[in-house]
Amino acid sequence: MNEKTILLGLLQACPYNSETEDCPLREIRKQPWEQRLEWAEGLSTDEVHDIVQCHYDEAGKKEQKVNS
């Protein structure tokens, strides 16, 4: 799955059921869907990658916490 598709899913809702204070999508998720899409379209490939990577990193942290 490409990162832009993953980003669109992340724009819908937090996959962890609770956003962290430093989530890069925390504020944008409060916007209407059309505004979220416009915002996402304006992102560079590198920006999309960084946001998706942030969520993968957060998933790793949560997994470590569960396995501890």
Secondary structure per residue as TSV (DSSP state, phi and psi in degrees):
chain	resnum	aa	ss	phi	psi
A	1	M	-	360.0	136.9
A	2	N	-	-81.3	160.2
A	3	E	H	-66.8	-30.1
A	4	K	H	-65.6	-39.1
A	5	T	H	-65.9	-41.9
A	6	I	H	-61.4	-42.9
A	7	L	H	-59.1	-42.6
A	8	L	H	-60.9	-38.6
A	9	G	H	-65.0	-41.3
A	10	L	H	-66.2	-28.3
A	11	L	H	-69.9	-25.0
A	12	Q	H	-67.5	-51.7
A	13	A	-	-166.5	161.1
A	14	C	-	-72.3	127.7
A	15	P	T	-73.6	-6.6
A	16	Y	T	-105.6	6.4
A	17	N	S	66.3	-0.1
A	18	S	S	-157.9	112.7
A	19	E	-	-70.1	143.7
A	20	T	-	-80.9	160.2
A	21	E	T	-59.0	-31.9
A	22	D	T	-98.4	14.4
A	23	C	-	-61.7	127.5
A	24	P	T	-68.5	-12.2
A	25	L	T	-107.4	1.6
A	26	R	T	-54.2	-49.9
A	27	E	T	-77.0	-38.1
A	28	I	G	-66.1	-30.9
A	29	R	G	-64.7	-17.3
A	30	K	G	-79.3	-12.8
A	31	Q	S	-83.5	158.2
A	32	P	-	-59.9	153.1
A	33	W	H	-53.5	-44.6
A	34	E	H	-59.4	-39.3
A	35	Q	H	-68.1	-36.5
A	36	R	H	-63.6	-42.4
A	37	L	H	-64.2	-44.1
A	38	E	H	-60.1	-43.1
A	39	W	H	-60.4	-46.7
A	40	A	H	-63.6	-38.2
A	41	E	H	-63.9	-26.6
A	42	G	T	-83.0	-4.8
A	43	L	S	-80.7	146.0
A	44	S	-	-78.0	165.5
A	45	T	H	-58.1	-40.8
A	46	D	H	-65.3	-39.5
A	47	E	H	-65.7	-42.1
A	48	V	H	-60.4	-46.7
A	49	H	H	-57.8	-45.4
A	50	D	H	-62.5	-40.6
A	51	I	H	-67.2	-45.7
A	52	V	H	-63.5	-42.8
A	53	Q	H	-62.4	-38.2
A	54	C	H	-57.8	-41.6
A	55	H	H	-71.9	-36.2
A	56	Y	H	-64.0	-41.0
A	57	D	H	-62.7	-41.5
A	58	E	H	-64.6	-38.1
A	59	A	H	-62.0	-41.4
A	60	G	H	-61.8	-41.0
A	61	K	H	-64.3	-43.3
A	62	K	H	-66.1	-37.6
A	63	E	H	-65.4	-42.4
A	64	Q	H	-61.9	-40.0
A	65	K	H	-64.6	-40.7
A	66	V	H	-66.8	-38.4
A	67	N	H	-82.2	-5.2
A	68	S	-	-81.9	360.0
